[in-house]
């Protein structure tokens, strides 16, 4: 899967989960700050990423994913 394909899927998950226009999602978007995500929202977002990409994201790794770009890079580096 290409970076662009992963980014598009992540942007769509963010759009649906945080009620943000997918066109406004970019690599620098901070999940906590820009999306005002609390710990429960972040956990749900991580679970959606795991389901969408068939990957396992540890709690420690999830805490280190701060931006959309970070999520995309994490998924790219952990593809099966």
C-alpha positions in Angstrom: 0.0 0.0 0.0 1.4 3.4 -0.9 1.8 6.3 1.5 -1.0 8.2 -0.4 -3.4 5.2 0.0 -2.6 4.9 3.8 -3.0 8.7 4.2 -6.4 8.7 2.4 -7.7 5.9 4.7 -6.4 7.6 7.8 -7.9 10.9 6.7 -11.3 9.2 6.2 -11.2 7.6 9.6 -10.4 11.0 11.2 -13.1 12.6 9.1 -15.7 10.1 10.4 -14.5 9.8 13.9 -13.8 13.4 14.7 -16.3 15.0 12.4 -13.7 16.9 10.4 -13.7 17.5 6.6 -11.3 15.0 5.1 -9.9 17.8 2.9 -8.7 19.6 6.0 -6.7 16.7 7.2 -2.9 17.0 6.7 0.3 15.4 8.0 0.9 18.1 10.6 -2.6 17.9 12.1 -2.2 17.1 15.8 -4.6 14.4 17.0 -4.7 15.7 20.6 -4.5 19.5 20.0 -6.1 20.1 16.6 -8.9 17.5 17.0 -9.4 18.1 20.8 -9.2 14.3 21.2 -9.4 13.0 24.8 -7.9 9.6 25.8 -11.1 7.7 24.9 -11.3 9.3 21.5 -7.7 8.5 20.8 -8.2 4.9 21.9 -11.2 4.5 19.6 -9.2 6.0 16.8 -6.3 3.6 17.3 -8.8 0.7 17.4 -10.2 1.9 14.0 -6.7 2.1 12.6 -6.0 -1.5 13.8 -9.2 -2.7 12.2 -8.7 -0.9 8.9 -5.1 -1.9 8.4 -5.0 -5.3 10.2 -2.2 -4.3 12.5 -1.6 -4.3 16.2 -0.7 -0.9 17.8 0.7 -1.2 21.4 -0.5 1.3 24.0 3.1 2.7 24.2 3.2 3.2 20.4 -0.3 4.7 20.4 0.9 7.3 22.9 3.8 8.3 20.6 1.5 8.9 17.6 0.8 12.6 17.9 0.1 13.7 14.3 -1.7 12.3 11.2 1.7 12.0 9.5 2.9 10.0 12.5 0.0 7.6 12.2 0.6 7.2 8.5 4.3 6.5 9.0 3.6 4.0 11.8 1.2 2.1 9.6 3.6 2.1 6.7 6.5 0.8 8.8 4.3 -2.0 10.4 2.5 -3.4 7.3 2.5 -7.1 7.1 
